[in-house]
Amino acid sequence: MVHLTRRSALLGLTAAFGLGRASLAFADAQTDQRFVVVILRGALDGLAAVVPYGDPGLATLRPGTQGPTPDGLLDLGGFYGLHPALANFHMMYAAGEMLPVHAVAGPYRIRSHFEAQDCLESGADHRMTSGWLNRVVAALPADTSRPEGEALAIGVSVPLLLRGPAEVANWAPHGFAMPQADLYARIAALNAHDTVTGPALAEGLRGRGFSEAVMQGVTPETNRYAFPALAAAAGRMLAAADGPRIAALELGGWDTHTAQAARLTGPLHQLDDGLAALKAGLGESWTRTAVLVMTEFGRTARINGTGGTDHGTATVAFVLGGAIGGGRVVADWPGLGAGKLFEDRDLAPTTDLRSVAKGLIAQQFGLTESVLTQVFPGSSGAAPMRGLLRA
């Protein structure tokens, strides 16, 4: 165990923000640039987050979401619309600080959450023992003046994304792994149609103080353990003169097999509020920050019989930050019409997620092509995406 200094102890006071489905890890590096990765565990439906309402094929797959100006959507230039829960994202888009990359996927074609998340964090088409963000840290010059070492992970375990040769300290408070409301909401949803267990579970949850909106996933929990509080703490620590420069955050709740329209709003609000809190916490350092929001895969293009979507392939990634040249959508759009879906069920992938990540870290940290191929083994065919950062 790496010795934790007084400052680490202070960081530990905010570690409680890593409760349950949201967690946080930090890494130090000898640079003034900041880089943050947010993993959305459970597979975000990109077609619901950034709606391609200008594609005529969408009306057949998802009735009611296609039209010249769909009600409620926050417009992104005439073809795509942002989910209304992402109001802060939309303001950043207008300020040139947010850029969605659509029809994106990793190099794997896996629909298992666990396997896909391993590949997502490894940065390869197979599981590795180290994560690509740890390999980024290892490639940067070490700053021996930082007392906490190369990396600090807050949580019961270090995510694979940050495991590897770079040193990582681990700390977690008592009670760190308490279940979140989303777990109870899923159990209630699975039993809702059972005449015995459904009402009993609902009554029990109401007795524990859970509202109907929280149990249905319509509104997020409002407590100090929520993702926005975690992101705010991350921003303040990243902004500190002797603070970390690289962070990884996680947010769950994206596995929307049933009642997706209602259940997706809560997690999207948390993500939106969280990135706004991260920006506020960073203050002036936001101008030197790049954020990558990614998920393990997308979801089916067609809505299923329970109003949800199942495991799919391509989705959307978000690139945010004061260092980003945003205000546009990047996509080689594959279309949603007949014969255009991947395996006749999913949004077809046209952009490799590794190209997005490689483009960000190459521009943010000045990493060479040879280093990038070490960070993402076997990625020679995924060229770094250019022009993601401001000139």
Buried (B, 14 or more C-beta within 10 A) or exposed (E): EBEBEEBBEEBBEBBBBBBBBBBBBBBBBEBEBBBBBBBBBBBBBBBBBBBBBBBEBBBEBBEEBBEEEBEEBBBBEEBBBBBBBBBBBBBBBEEBBBBBBBBBBBBBBBBEBEBBBBBBBBBBBEBBEBBBBBBBBBBBEBBEEBEBBBBBBBBEEBBBBBBBEBBBBBBBBEEBEEEBBBBBBBBBBBBBEEEEBBEEBBEEBEEEEBEEBBBBBBBBBEEEBBBBBBBBBBBBBBBEEEBBBBBBBBBBBBBBBBBBBBBBBBBBBBBBBBBBBBBBBBEEBBEBBBBBBBBBBBBBBBBEEEBBBBBBBBBBBBBBBBBBBBBBBBBEBBBBEEEBBBEEBBBBBBBBBBBBBBBBBBBBBEBEEEBBBBBBBEBEEBBBBEEBBBE
